[in-house]
Amino acid sequence: MGKGNCDSNRLKTTLHAYYESNGIAVKGFKCPHWSECEKFGPLPGRGSEAHIGSSYGDPIRIAVVSLDRGDGAEDVWSRSSEVENSPEKGLNRHMAGTLCTLKAILCERGSANLWTQFAMINAAKCCNGSKNSVPDQLYEECSEFGFQELILLKPQIVIAQGKNAKRPLKSLCPIDEVQASNIANRYLSGLSQQELVHSIRWMVEKYLYKINLGDACWCLATPHPSDRGGRWPVFSNLALPILGRILHDLVIRQPSSAREAMFGCASILRPAASI
């Protein structure tokens, strides 16, 4: 097992207890924000519990923040079982894009069943009845729940799928130009064209963040794989292979020079408040 390995069964129990104590468990859903969110439209109140793979943490802890609206919501045990039994072919665009992202980061450390190696939470805990649109305000109301889920999951990498998936990440810190240049130069030889250095630096500055979740944590903020604006195909074909390798080296291989290029020192991230 990798250094990031953890007890997935214990995490499921801990998260479900958190859902119940805050009224957002699938069974007996009584969200404290219900009356406020009803202003945006009728709410079915299905709830949305996490998927936690049975090998979550092996070799690293990767958590995906999804924009799934909770259709057919299940508790953490049922959802995890369903996701782990997902095929690799015939997937909807969202799950196909999720699988593509996991492969890019895990590289040769991916197992035969990648669905076991990550966790997934939903940015919204219910929806307003529309299958095509969820108001931004609803995601904002739910953001406190997603943030605490991440505190419990202690991810080393967070993948935020789409604009509203970043709302639970209250402490995103953009990568500055010097840090981005250090990372870009690490992946190019001294003979490489300067345009390539600029391209990688641009990718790092646009898509990579640091997060305050207690320990040093990275965030890869991607377009949503179901994006209808054409952003996902461009990102997945051009930026994802490079950024996936960078994250793989930073977190799995952990070369000291790469970590220093990004974080400088551990003290730049202050511990986040725990539950």
MIMAR-606259 format. One line per 3 residues: for each residue x negated, y negated, z negated of C-alpha. Coordinates in pm, 1 decimal. Layout:
N
X,Y,Z; ... $
***
This chain:
275
0.0,0.0,0.0; -107.0,-358.0,59.8; -186.7,-613.1,-208.7 $
153.3,-771.5,-155.8; 345.5,-452.7,-235.0; 631.7,-477.4,-485.6 $
919.0,-273.7,-626.2; 1202.8,-331.2,-377.3; 1462.3,-155.7,-595.6 $
1381.5,-384.4,-887.3; 1406.8,-686.4,-660.1; 1747.7,-576.7,-531.4 $
1876.8,-545.5,-885.9; 1729.2,-883.5,-983.5; 1871.2,-1061.9,-680.2 $
2215.2,-907.8,-716.3; 2222.7,-1020.5,-1079.6; 2134.7,-1371.6,-961.4 $
2419.9,-1363.9,-706.1; 2668.1,-1249.5,-969.6; 2558.4,-1508.0,-1226.1 $
2603.1,-1787.6,-970.4; 2931.2,-1666.6,-821.4; 2788.4,-1589.1,-476.1 $
2786.7,-1208.6,-483.0; 2986.9,-1050.9,-200.8; 3226.6,-891.7,-450.5 $
3403.4,-1148.1,-668.2; 3273.3,-1445.8,-467.3; 3342.7,-1769.7,-660.8 $
3086.9,-2018.5,-536.3; 3063.2,-2333.9,-754.2; 3047.5,-2546.3,-437.6 $
3370.6,-2403.6,-296.2; 3584.0,-2715.3,-342.1; 3317.6,-2941.9,-194.8 $
3260.7,-2720.1,109.4; 3634.0,-2684.8,177.7; 3621.9,-3046.1,296.0 $
3432.2,-2920.2,603.1; 3693.7,-2659.9,696.4; 3862.3,-2338.9,570.8 $
3619.7,-2097.3,400.8; 3657.1,-1717.6,409.8; 3418.7,-1683.7,112.5 $
3250.8,-1361.0,213.7; 2921.4,-1420.8,36.6; 2580.5,-1329.2,173.5 $
2331.7,-1105.5,-5.3; 1974.8,-1036.7,104.5; 1809.7,-754.6,292.2 $
1499.6,-627.6,111.6; 1303.5,-362.9,296.5; 1198.3,-53.0,105.0 $
834.4,-137.5,191.5; 866.3,-512.0,128.7; 519.2,-634.4,38.5 $
331.3,-371.3,238.2; 95.9,-511.2,353.1; 231.9,-860.5,272.2 $
555.9,-1021.0,155.5; 740.7,-1172.6,453.4; 1080.3,-1336.7,398.0 $
1303.1,-1450.9,685.2; 1556.0,-1730.2,632.3; 1837.8,-1660.7,876.6 $
2136.1,-1864.6,996.2; 2367.3,-1561.3,994.6; 2714.9,-1679.7,886.3 $
2790.1,-1376.5,670.6; 3026.2,-1192.2,905.8; 3081.7,-842.1,768.3 $
2886.6,-931.7,453.2; 2756.7,-649.5,232.4; 2582.7,-632.3,-102.4 $
2202.8,-617.1,-116.3; 2189.8,-234.8,-118.2; 2429.6,-182.4,172.8 $
2280.6,-461.1,382.2; 1927.3,-331.9,329.2; 2030.3,18.5,430.3 $
2203.9,-108.7,744.2; 1907.7,-323.3,853.9; 1656.9,-42.4,794.6 $
1860.1,182.8,1022.9; 1861.0,-72.2,1305.1; 1722.5,46.5,1639.8 $
1446.9,-133.7,1830.2; 1650.7,-150.2,2150.5; 1994.5,-288.5,2224.5 $
1963.2,-556.8,1955.9; 2139.5,-891.7,1959.5; 1919.0,-1191.5,2034.5 $
1874.9,-1283.1,1669.9; 1747.1,-944.1,1554.9; 1540.9,-893.5,1871.2 $
1368.7,-1224.8,1801.4; 1316.6,-1130.3,1436.9; 1151.1,-804.0,1541.7 $
931.0,-990.6,1790.6; 817.0,-1229.1,1515.5; 736.7,-946.6,1273.1 $
528.3,-770.5,1537.9; 333.6,-1089.2,1610.9; 240.4,-1136.2,1244.1 $
186.0,-777.9,1131.7; -1.9,-676.3,1448.4; -169.6,-340.2,1388.2 $
-47.2,-336.7,1026.3; 312.7,-285.9,1135.6; 466.6,49.7,1043.1 $
680.2,277.9,1257.5; 984.9,104.9,1107.3; 921.5,-269.6,1081.8 $
1267.2,-323.1,933.4; 1133.0,-184.0,603.4; 852.3,-440.9,578.5 $
1034.7,-769.3,526.3; 1317.8,-941.9,341.6; 1590.6,-1159.0,492.5 $
1816.6,-1412.4,322.9; 2092.7,-1625.2,473.7; 2071.4,-2004.2,457.8 $
2453.4,-2020.6,420.7; 2643.5,-1804.3,172.5; 2976.0,-1832.1,354.8 $
3108.7,-1997.6,669.2; 3385.9,-2241.3,757.4; 3579.2,-1995.5,973.2 $
3417.9,-2092.1,1304.2; 3191.4,-1834.7,1464.9; 3023.9,-2099.9,1677.6 $
2944.8,-2377.1,1431.6; 2856.6,-2419.9,1065.7; 2841.8,-2781.0,940.0 $
2503.2,-2912.7,829.8; 2659.4,-3014.8,497.1; 2747.2,-2654.1,415.4 $
2384.1,-2547.5,460.7; 2280.1,-2833.7,233.9; 2519.9,-2720.7,-40.0 $
2377.8,-2366.2,-15.2; 2013.2,-2472.8,-14.5; 1969.5,-2441.3,-392.0 $
2063.8,-2072.7,-373.1; 1819.0,-1998.1,-91.2; 1536.6,-2173.6,-273.6 $
1589.5,-1962.7,-585.6; 1610.8,-1644.7,-377.4; 1267.3,-1726.5,-237.1 $
1130.6,-1792.7,-585.4; 1240.8,-1440.6,-682.1; 1105.4,-1282.7,-361.9 $
763.8,-1456.5,-398.6; 689.6,-1440.4,-24.0; 344.1,-1503.4,119.2 $
498.4,-1599.2,453.8; 843.2,-1749.5,512.9; 993.6,-1747.0,862.5 $
1258.6,-2018.4,895.7; 1476.9,-1948.5,1199.7; 1621.2,-2279.2,1317.5 $
1667.3,-2630.5,1177.9; 1907.8,-2547.0,896.7; 1700.3,-2248.3,786.1 $
1448.1,-2501.8,653.6; 1696.9,-2653.9,408.9; 1620.9,-2407.5,123.8 $
1249.5,-2488.9,162.6; 1247.1,-2800.0,-51.9; 869.4,-2841.1,-65.4 $
754.4,-2809.0,295.7; 420.9,-2980.3,347.6; 319.0,-3050.1,710.5 $
-30.0,-2950.4,824.4; -241.7,-3260.2,881.3; -451.2,-3324.3,1191.8 $
-784.4,-3231.3,1030.4; -655.8,-2899.0,898.5; -489.6,-2819.4,1232.3 $
-815.2,-2896.1,1416.8; -1011.4,-2667.8,1182.0; -773.9,-2380.3,1251.7 $
-770.9,-2445.1,1628.1; -1150.1,-2451.6,1648.3; -1172.6,-2125.7,1455.1 $
-986.1,-1948.6,1735.8; -1185.0,-2091.1,2022.6; -1552.4,-2062.7,2106.2 $
-1771.4,-2366.2,2153.7; -1743.1,-2321.4,2531.0; -1362.7,-2336.8,2535.7 $
-1192.5,-2625.3,2708.2; -1096.5,-2903.7,2471.3; -742.1,-2892.9,2610.8 $
-698.8,-2548.9,2453.5; -812.7,-2680.0,2116.9; -553.1,-2955.5,2143.0 $
-282.7,-2703.3,2239.2; -346.3,-2478.0,1940.1; -368.1,-2778.1,1709.6 $
-31.2,-2897.4,1841.4; 124.2,-2553.9,1774.2; -10.6,-2548.6,1419.4 $
108.7,-2901.9,1345.5; 455.2,-2837.3,1491.0; 537.5,-2492.3,1355.2 $
325.4,-2419.2,1044.9; 386.9,-2558.4,696.6; 273.1,-2503.6,339.9 $
536.6,-2439.2,73.5; 538.3,-2479.3,-302.3; 681.4,-2150.5,-433.2 $
433.6,-2101.1,-716.8; 151.1,-1942.2,-517.6; 4.8,-2048.1,-184.1 $
271.1,-1974.7,77.2; 301.5,-2038.1,449.0; 609.9,-2118.7,652.3 $
650.5,-2049.7,1022.5; 939.6,-2270.3,1136.9; 1064.3,-2117.3,1463.5 $
1349.1,-2202.5,1698.2; 1643.5,-1972.7,1633.2; 1614.2,-1659.2,1851.7 $
1975.8,-1715.8,1965.6; 1908.0,-2078.4,2060.5; 2100.8,-2168.9,2375.2 $
1873.2,-2458.9,2463.6; 1595.1,-2238.6,2600.1; 1350.1,-2316.9,2318.8 $
1309.9,-1961.3,2191.1; 1174.6,-1803.2,2515.6; 913.9,-2079.7,2547.1 $
812.6,-2048.3,2181.3; 802.1,-1666.2,2179.3; 595.2,-1642.2,2498.4 $
348.1,-1925.1,2437.1; 319.0,-2014.9,2069.2; 424.9,-1703.0,1877.1 $
137.7,-1471.9,1985.9; -118.9,-1731.0,1874.0; 56.9,-1835.0,1553.8 $
127.4,-1473.0,1463.0; -243.8,-1389.3,1488.0; -336.0,-1697.6,1284.7 $
-94.3,-1598.2,1005.6; -213.7,-1237.1,1022.2; -572.7,-1347.3,968.7 $
-491.0,-1604.4,701.7; -274.0,-1378.3,488.0; -362.8,-1016.1,568.7 $
-732.5,-1046.4,648.2; -774.2,-1355.8,429.9; -1110.5,-1484.1,558.7 $
-1222.8,-1747.4,310.0; -1312.9,-1998.0,580.1; -962.6,-1979.9,728.2 $
-794.7,-2025.6,390.5; -1017.4,-2322.5,310.6; -934.4,-2474.8,649.1 $
-566.5,-2469.7,557.3; -545.3,-2517.6,182.8; -878.4,-2671.5,86.7 $
-835.0,-2538.7,-266.2; -564.5,-2361.1,-462.8; -485.7,-2666.6,-671.5 $
-309.8,-2850.5,-389.1; 4.7,-2647.2,-457.9; 162.5,-2700.5,-799.5 $
363.7,-2411.7,-949.5; 734.7,-2431.9,-867.3; 992.4,-2416.9,-1142.7 $
1114.3,-2062.6,-1204.2; 1471.1,-1958.3,-1274.7 $
***
